Structures are given as structure tokens and as C-alpha cells.
Amino acid sequence: MSNSSFYNEFLLLAFADTRELQLLHFALFLGIYLAALLGNGLIITAIACDYRLHTPMYFFLLNLSLLDLGTISTTVPKSTANSLWGTKAISYLGCAAQVFFSFFLFTAEFYLLTVMAYDRYAAICRPLHYGTLMSHSACVKMAAAAWASAFLNAVLQTGNTFSIPLCQGNTVDQFFCEIPQILKLSCSDCYLREIGLIVVAACLVFACFIFVVLSYVQIFTVVLRMPSEQGRHKAFSMCLPHLTVVSLFVSTGFFAYTKPPSLSSPALDLVLAMLYAVVPPAVNPLIYSMRNRELKEALKKLVQLVLFQQQ
């Protein structure tokens, strides 16, 4: 039985074997990464600099952009560098870091999306109590709880994952290290040690999902009863970006981790991982700014300020 400590490195799944396709992958991922950095960076700067955006909704959006930056920076740069240099290797510590940060950031993002659903519920269903429910201290506590609980969960999951002996080699069937792929390399009699924490994490995610669904059931019930068409349009505009982001995040992640084994293949797992780990951080800024007039105005002023200073 070989223990994981004997491995100095892991081998990640390559997107292509030919040099031309490797360079194409490098260019594609580099473009997506730069777009994510630019989009989320602009949103963070605009919210931080514009006092009109110092509200609970934009406070949580700023946190979401920070998580998106962390998520894509955890997975994409190493894969991009491997394609550029024609390698597959990642160090043992690098793999452990990817497992920790990817789990931490993905979990924190889902918790934060749950908090944002509560913010939308409070704004639409309980507008008279919104100032009390979503006070500055309450928002900070909810955001801190999302980050802290995800951090603790990631520490436990990562510690347990890398304490399990690995008997199936060191080849990871994914372009970044994640817990399910590392567990595939574990010894069968040690796999049960991880089941308990996985069940707890799954229950927390399921509870958050149910909370989001129930929140939107109540939101849509209130919105559909609004006599004013303008009021309904405004309410839907407030909820649609968040609902789109949640749907994209949940649907891709749910299918990736719950699909039948008969459908599993390295190519399909690779595509699904791109959809839940690479695409959302790049498109979330576009989704949130597309129908948000205040955010678009703030971004426009920020871009004009930058261009004016360069002249």
C-alpha cells in the first residue's frame, strides 16, 4: 500500500496532446482569465469607489466578485502554464492548495449566493423591515459566516482527503486537483473515512439550495400580486441576475457530481468542470451589470475616469 506522502507530484489531465491544440487551449484560457480579472476587478473597484453602491446588495456582489477572482485564479493559471510548456505535472503541495482553495471558494460562493437570496427576499417581501434585517452589521456577520464556515469545511475536507493512502497512482482525471478526483486514487478500504464529511457537506449544500428555492417561491408570490407592471418589472430585474447565476452554478455543479457512472468520461468531466469552475467567474460580471442601471453608470464613470487620467 503506497501512501500519498510518497508522491512528489500529481499529473493533471491535459486538454490536448498536439502542440497546436495545447497552444489554442492556452490562448482560450488566458483570454477567459483576463476577461474575468477585468470584469470582476471593475465591479469591485466601482462598488468600492461609488458611495451610491454602498448598499447590502452591492456589498454581497463585491464579495461574490472577490470569490470569483479567487476561484478562477486557483484553477486556470496552472492549467494554462501546463499547456504553454507542454507539461502535466503539479507538485504535491500545489495539488493540496488547489483542493483547499477550490473547495473553500466554491463553498463560500454557494453560501454567499444563499445569503443574497435572503437579501432579495427581505427587499421584496419585507421592505418595511429591510433596513433592520439587512443592517450593516447584519450584512458583515452574514458574509463573515459564509467565508468562515466554508474555510472550516475546506480545512476538514482537505486534511481528510490527503490523509487517505493512495493506491491508484498519481494521475488526476481533471485539469485541476479536486476532492472527487483525488478520492478515485485512494485505497478502497480507506474511502469510508471521507464519507462522513462528504455527507455533512452535501447536507449543508442541499439545505442552502432548499432555502434559495423557498425564498424565490415567496418572492415570486409577492411579485405576481403587485398591481403595478413597473413594480413587477423592477422586482424581476433585481432577482433575475442572481437567479441566473444560481441556476448556472447549481445546474453544472449538480450534474458534474451526481451524474450516473455510465455517463462519466474524462472528456465530459473536463467540459463540466469548465462550466462550473471557469465560465461563471468570467460571465458573472456581465450577468450582474447587463440589467443593472446603477452598476452600469458606476462602471461607465470608472472607465471614463481611467481613460481621462491616461490622456
Kinemage of the C-alpha trace (Angstrom):
@kinemage 1
@onewidth
@group {chain A} dominant
@subgroup {mainchain}
@vectorlist {calphas} color= white
{ca met a 1} P 0.000 0.000 0.000
{ca ser a 2} L 1.512 3.307 -1.106
{ca asn a 3} L 0.850 6.373 0.953
{ca ser a 4} L 0.193 9.734 -0.702
{ca ser a 5} L 3.255 11.172 1.030
{ca phe a 6} L 5.464 9.191 -1.366
{ca tyr a 7} L 4.207 11.229 -4.325
{ca asn a 8} L 6.136 14.397 -5.012
{ca glu a 9} L 3.718 15.437 -7.742
{ca phe a 10} L 0.446 14.648 -9.479
{ca leu a 11} L -0.303 14.550 -13.198
{ca leu a 12} L -3.243 16.653 -14.378
{ca leu a 13} L -5.444 15.867 -17.353
{ca ala a 14} L -4.316 17.670 -20.494
{ca phe a 15} L -6.822 19.290 -22.819
{ca ala a 16} L -4.974 18.104 -25.915
{ca asp a 17} L -1.961 16.066 -26.985
{ca thr a 18} L -0.930 18.030 -30.070
{ca arg a 19} L 1.121 21.203 -29.699
{ca glu a 20} L -1.270 23.284 -31.798
{ca leu a 21} L -4.281 22.400 -29.640
{ca gln a 22} L -2.263 22.987 -26.473
{ca leu a 23} L -1.464 26.498 -27.634
{ca leu a 24} L -5.120 27.007 -28.566
{ca his a 25} L -6.125 25.972 -25.051
{ca phe a 26} L -3.506 28.340 -23.631
{ca ala a 27} L -4.869 31.270 -25.658
{ca leu a 28} L -8.505 30.446 -24.833
{ca phe a 29} L -7.967 30.077 -21.097
{ca leu a 30} L -5.725 33.136 -20.976
{ca gly a 31} L -8.456 35.184 -22.674
{ca ile a 32} L -11.119 33.901 -20.272
{ca tyr a 33} L -8.868 34.556 -17.292
{ca leu a 34} L -8.077 38.113 -18.351
{ca ala a 35} L -11.780 38.768 -19.006
{ca ala a 36} L -12.631 37.502 -15.510
{ca leu a 37} L -9.912 39.647 -13.948
{ca leu a 38} L -11.086 42.726 -15.836
{ca gly a 39} L -14.821 42.225 -15.226
{ca asn a 40} L -14.609 41.370 -11.543
{ca gly a 41} L -11.900 43.966 -10.951
{ca leu a 42} L -14.080 46.692 -12.451
{ca ile a 43} L -17.070 45.649 -10.337
{ca ile a 44} L -15.007 45.590 -7.129
{ca thr a 45} L -13.482 48.994 -7.874
{ca ala a 46} L -16.792 50.563 -8.912
{ca ile a 47} L -18.593 49.359 -5.787
{ca ala a 48} L -15.751 50.403 -3.501
{ca cys a 49} L -15.425 53.880 -5.020
{ca asp a 50} L -19.084 54.825 -5.600
{ca tyr a 51} L -20.862 55.652 -2.334
{ca arg a 52} L -24.257 55.162 -4.010
{ca leu a 53} L -23.423 51.459 -4.294
{ca his a 54} L -22.694 51.053 -0.604
{ca thr a 55} L -25.850 49.002 -0.050
{ca pro a 56} L -26.341 45.375 1.062
{ca met a 57} L -26.940 44.086 -2.474
{ca tyr a 58} L -23.697 45.566 -3.811
{ca phe a 59} L -21.777 44.610 -0.675
{ca phe a 60} L -22.608 40.974 -1.342
{ca leu a 61} L -21.868 41.433 -5.040
{ca leu a 62} L -18.410 42.738 -4.132
{ca asn a 63} L -17.847 39.607 -2.026
{ca leu a 64} L -19.043 37.447 -4.916
{ca ser a 65} L -16.584 39.112 -7.285
{ca leu a 66} L -13.750 38.503 -4.821
{ca leu a 67} L -14.704 34.828 -4.661
{ca asp a 68} L -14.910 34.612 -8.451
{ca leu a 69} L -11.422 36.084 -8.758
{ca gly a 70} L -10.113 33.565 -6.254
{ca thr a 71} L -11.889 30.642 -7.906
{ca ile a 72} L -10.582 31.222 -11.401
{ca ser a 73} L -7.103 32.115 -10.105
{ca thr a 74} L -6.958 28.764 -8.301
{ca thr a 75} L -7.732 26.584 -11.316
{ca val a 76} L -6.850 28.352 -14.564
{ca pro a 77} L -3.260 29.689 -14.257
{ca lys a 78} L -1.669 26.274 -13.586
{ca ser a 79} L -3.596 24.606 -16.418
{ca thr a 80} L -2.691 27.474 -18.744
{ca ala a 81} L 1.002 27.263 -17.825
{ca asn a 82} L 0.988 23.485 -18.347
{ca ser a 83} L -0.455 23.918 -21.848
{ca leu a 84} L 2.121 26.585 -22.682
{ca trp a 85} L 5.063 24.469 -21.536
{ca gly a 86} L 3.614 21.129 -22.651
{ca thr a 87} L 3.591 19.564 -19.171
{ca lys a 88} L 1.024 17.906 -16.914
{ca ala a 89} L 2.733 17.940 -13.528
{ca ile a 90} L 1.649 19.761 -10.380
{ca ser a 91} L 3.532 19.494 -7.101
{ca tyr a 92} L 2.048 17.693 -4.108
{ca leu a 93} L 1.693 20.957 -2.166
{ca gly a 94} L 0.304 22.687 -5.250
{ca cys a 95} L -2.332 19.987 -5.613
{ca ala a 96} L -3.240 20.220 -1.930
{ca ala a 97} L -3.514 24.008 -2.261
{ca gln a 98} L -5.812 23.657 -5.273
{ca val a 99} L -8.030 21.204 -3.383
{ca phe a 100} L -8.245 23.507 -0.374
{ca phe a 101} L -8.836 26.792 -2.196
{ca ser a 102} L -11.209 25.381 -4.818
{ca phe a 103} L -13.374 23.723 -2.152
{ca phe a 104} L -13.194 26.779 0.098
{ca leu a 105} L -14.083 29.268 -2.641
{ca phe a 106} L -16.791 27.156 -4.304
{ca thr a 107} L -18.456 26.505 -0.937
{ca ala a 108} L -18.184 30.132 0.174
{ca glu a 109} L -19.699 31.258 -3.139
{ca phe a 110} L -22.692 28.973 -2.716
{ca tyr a 111} L -23.198 30.148 0.867
{ca leu a 112} L -22.956 33.749 -0.320
{ca leu a 113} L -25.491 33.154 -3.098
{ca thr a 114} L -27.803 31.805 -0.392
{ca val a 115} L -27.328 34.985 1.647
{ca met a 116} L -28.015 37.060 -1.475
{ca ala a 117} L -31.296 35.178 -1.936
{ca tyr a 118} L -32.247 36.232 1.597
{ca asp a 119} L -31.329 39.816 0.743
{ca arg a 120} L -33.661 39.734 -2.276
{ca tyr a 121} L -36.394 38.160 -0.115
{ca ala a 122} L -36.043 40.881 2.524
{ca ala a 123} L -36.071 43.674 -0.088
{ca ile a 124} L -39.215 42.438 -1.869
{ca cys a 125} L -41.228 40.550 0.725
{ca arg a 126} L -40.408 42.642 3.811
{ca pro a 127} L -39.495 46.103 2.521
{ca leu a 128} L -40.586 47.925 5.703
{ca his a 129} L -38.161 45.841 7.792
{ca tyr a 130} L -35.366 45.770 5.211
{ca gly a 131} L -33.219 48.370 6.993
{ca thr a 132} L -33.312 46.332 10.197
{ca leu a 133} L -32.906 42.888 8.636
{ca met a 134} L -30.071 43.963 6.362
{ca ser a 135} L -28.247 46.485 8.526
{ca his a 136} L -24.526 47.000 8.012
{ca ser a 137} L -23.605 44.802 10.979
{ca ala a 138} L -26.015 42.075 9.862
{ca cys a 139} L -24.538 42.047 6.339
{ca val a 140} L -20.981 41.855 7.661
{ca lys a 141} L -21.910 38.993 10.002
{ca met a 142} L -23.644 37.023 7.233
{ca ala a 143} L -20.741 37.471 4.831
{ca ala a 144} L -18.227 36.566 7.552
{ca ala a 145} L -20.254 33.463 8.417
{ca ala a 146} L -20.204 32.357 4.768
{ca trp a 147} L -16.434 32.808 4.491
{ca ala a 148} L -15.623 31.287 7.910
{ca ser a 149} L -17.861 28.221 7.592
{ca ala a 150} L -16.509 27.497 4.109
{ca phe a 151} L -12.933 27.876 5.390
{ca leu a 152} L -13.514 25.459 8.259
{ca asn a 153} L -15.196 22.952 5.965
{ca ala a 154} L -12.323 23.197 3.475
{ca val a 155} L -9.723 22.590 6.191
{ca leu a 156} L -11.526 19.443 7.360
{ca gln a 157} L -12.128 18.119 3.837
{ca thr a 158} L -8.584 18.766 2.624
{ca gly a 159} L -6.997 17.292 5.744
{ca asn a 160} L -9.062 14.120 5.481
{ca thr a 161} L -8.542 13.770 1.732
{ca phe a 162} L -4.760 13.907 1.886
{ca ser a 163} L -4.542 11.684 4.970
{ca ile a 164} L -6.020 8.788 2.977
{ca pro a 165} L -3.432 6.445 1.392
{ca leu a 166} L -3.413 6.493 -2.403
{ca cys a 167} L -3.086 3.169 -4.183
{ca gln a 168} L -4.202 4.035 -7.715
{ca gly a 169} L -1.261 6.116 -8.904
{ca asn a 170} L -0.955 9.893 -9.139
{ca thr a 171} L -2.839 10.723 -12.358
{ca val a 172} L -5.761 13.102 -11.755
{ca asp a 173} L -8.519 12.903 -14.382
{ca gln a 174} L -9.183 16.643 -14.304
{ca phe a 175} L -7.369 19.841 -15.289
{ca phe a 176} L -7.124 20.825 -11.616
{ca cys a 177} L -6.986 18.924 -8.324
{ca glu a 178} L -10.356 18.419 -6.660
{ca ile a 179} L -11.541 16.097 -3.923
{ca pro a 180} L -13.591 13.599 -6.018
{ca gln a 181} L -10.660 13.035 -8.385
{ca ile a 182} L -8.175 12.562 -5.518
{ca leu a 183} L -10.538 10.078 -3.836
{ca lys a 184} L -10.548 7.987 -7.014
{ca leu a 185} L -6.869 7.351 -6.327
{ca ser a 186} L -7.459 6.226 -2.740
{ca cys a 187} L -7.474 2.709 -1.340
{ca ser a 188} L -10.958 1.230 -1.209
{ca asp a 189} L -10.780 0.373 2.498
{ca cys a 190} L -9.872 3.975 3.382
{ca tyr a 191} L -12.565 5.654 1.319
{ca leu a 192} L -15.156 5.300 4.089
{ca arg a 193} L -13.171 7.729 6.265
{ca glu a 194} L -14.184 10.540 3.948
{ca ile a 195} L -17.859 9.612 3.599
{ca gly a 196} L -18.970 11.279 6.829
{ca leu a 197} L -17.600 14.717 5.964
{ca ile a 198} L -18.892 14.438 2.391
{ca val a 199} L -22.394 13.683 3.695
{ca val a 200} L -22.243 16.670 6.059
{ca ala a 201} L -21.086 18.982 3.245
{ca ala a 202} L -23.797 17.635 0.925
{ca cys a 203} L -26.464 18.229 3.569
{ca leu a 204} L -25.316 21.831 4.039
{ca val a 205} L -25.391 22.448 0.280
{ca phe a 206} L -28.824 20.843 -0.006
{ca ala a 207} L -30.133 22.967 2.892
{ca cys a 208} L -28.849 26.118 1.162
{ca phe a 209} L -30.471 25.053 -2.101
{ca ile a 210} L -33.830 24.477 -0.391
{ca phe a 211} L -33.544 27.886 1.299
{ca val a 212} L -32.922 29.583 -2.071
{ca val a 213} L -35.883 27.770 -3.659
{ca leu a 214} L -38.242 28.667 -0.811
{ca ser a 215} L -37.048 32.283 -0.871
{ca tyr a 216} L -37.832 32.615 -4.566
{ca val a 217} L -41.195 30.907 -4.186
{ca gln a 218} L -42.164 33.632 -1.716
{ca ile a 219} L -40.562 36.346 -3.853
{ca phe a 220} L -42.467 35.343 -6.988
{ca thr a 221} L -45.692 35.016 -4.998
{ca val a 222} L -45.347 38.625 -3.833
{ca val a 223} L -44.189 39.939 -7.217
{ca leu a 224} L -47.063 38.367 -9.152
{ca arg a 225} L -49.525 40.047 -6.781
{ca met a 226} L -48.104 43.515 -7.419
{ca pro a 227} L -50.707 45.701 -9.161
{ca ser a 228} L -48.097 47.827 -10.931
{ca glu a 229} L -46.411 46.417 -14.015
{ca gln a 230} L -43.485 48.747 -13.409
{ca gly a 231} L -43.111 47.380 -9.886
{ca arg a 232} L -43.117 43.796 -11.164
{ca his a 233} L -40.540 44.654 -13.809
{ca lys a 234} L -38.269 46.305 -11.226
{ca ala a 235} L -38.575 43.332 -8.870
{ca phe a 236} L -37.798 40.843 -11.623
{ca ser a 237} L -34.814 42.953 -12.689
{ca met a 238} L -33.486 42.783 -9.131
{ca cys a 239} L -33.827 38.995 -8.967
{ca leu a 240} L -33.047 37.833 -12.493
{ca pro a 241} L -29.223 38.251 -12.379
{ca his a 242} L -28.947 36.418 -9.059
{ca leu a 243} L -31.315 33.680 -10.191
{ca thr a 244} L -29.328 33.240 -13.423
{ca val a 245} L -26.026 32.936 -11.548
{ca val a 246} L -27.505 30.452 -9.056
{ca ser a 247} L -29.021 28.349 -11.852
{ca leu a 248} L -25.744 28.206 -13.773
{ca phe a 249} L -23.718 27.399 -10.671
{ca val a 250} L -26.078 24.759 -9.278
{ca ser a 251} L -27.036 23.013 -12.529
{ca thr a 252} L -23.474 22.463 -13.758
{ca gly a 253} L -22.100 21.502 -10.343
{ca phe a 254} L -25.042 19.218 -9.558
{ca phe a 255} L -24.760 17.329 -12.839
{ca ala a 256} L -20.966 17.091 -12.562
{ca tyr a 257} L -21.089 15.422 -9.139
{ca thr a 258} L -24.309 13.386 -9.372
{ca lys a 259} L -24.291 12.078 -12.948
{ca pro a 260} L -24.518 8.275 -13.338
{ca pro a 261} L -21.183 6.443 -13.580
{ca ser a 262} L -22.211 5.219 -17.030
{ca leu a 263} L -22.055 8.812 -18.294
{ca ser a 264} L -18.695 9.553 -16.718
{ca ser a 265} L -15.722 10.072 -19.014
{ca pro a 266} L -12.606 12.265 -18.851
{ca ala a 267} L -13.836 14.406 -21.762
{ca leu a 268} L -17.278 15.002 -20.218
{ca asp a 269} L -15.801 15.676 -16.768
{ca leu a 270} L -13.442 18.182 -18.379
{ca val a 271} L -16.275 20.070 -20.093
{ca leu a 272} L -18.432 20.103 -16.950
{ca ala a 273} L -15.523 21.356 -14.857
{ca met a 274} L -15.061 24.230 -17.282
{ca leu a 275} L -18.762 25.085 -16.989
{ca tyr a 276} L -18.776 25.332 -13.195
{ca ala a 277} L -15.187 26.419 -12.481
{ca val a 278} L -14.118 28.625 -15.403
{ca val a 279} L -17.195 30.048 -17.127
{ca pro a 280} L -19.134 31.521 -14.135
{ca pro a 281} L -16.334 33.786 -12.841
{ca ala a 282} L -15.974 35.234 -16.342
{ca val a 283} L -19.681 35.732 -17.118
{ca asn a 284} L -20.987 36.714 -13.660
{ca pro a 285} L -19.850 40.361 -14.024
{ca leu a 286} L -21.656 40.540 -17.373
{ca ile a 287} L -24.826 38.987 -15.935
{ca tyr a 288} L -24.963 41.386 -12.993
{ca ser a 289} L -24.185 44.520 -14.988
{ca met a 290} L -26.394 43.802 -18.006
{ca arg a 291} L -29.723 44.801 -16.406
{ca asn a 292} L -28.411 46.954 -13.552
{ca arg a 293} L -28.579 50.660 -14.415
{ca glu a 294} L -26.798 51.867 -11.260
{ca leu a 295} L -23.903 49.466 -11.739
{ca lys a 296} L -23.597 50.292 -15.439
{ca glu a 297} L -23.438 54.015 -14.640
{ca ala a 298} L -20.787 53.432 -11.988
{ca leu a 299} L -18.732 51.288 -14.378
{ca lys a 300} L -19.082 53.916 -17.109
{ca lys a 301} L -17.823 56.656 -14.800
{ca leu a 302} L -14.940 54.457 -13.685
{ca val a 303} L -13.863 53.702 -17.260
{ca gln a 304} L -14.147 57.384 -18.207
{ca leu a 305} L -12.053 58.348 -15.180
{ca val a 306} L -9.343 55.847 -16.111
{ca leu a 307} L -9.286 56.974 -19.744
{ca phe a 308} L -9.232 60.659 -18.727
{ca gln a 309} L -6.234 60.121 -16.438
{ca gln a 310} L -4.346 58.366 -19.210
{ca gln a 311} L -4.773 61.300 -21.614
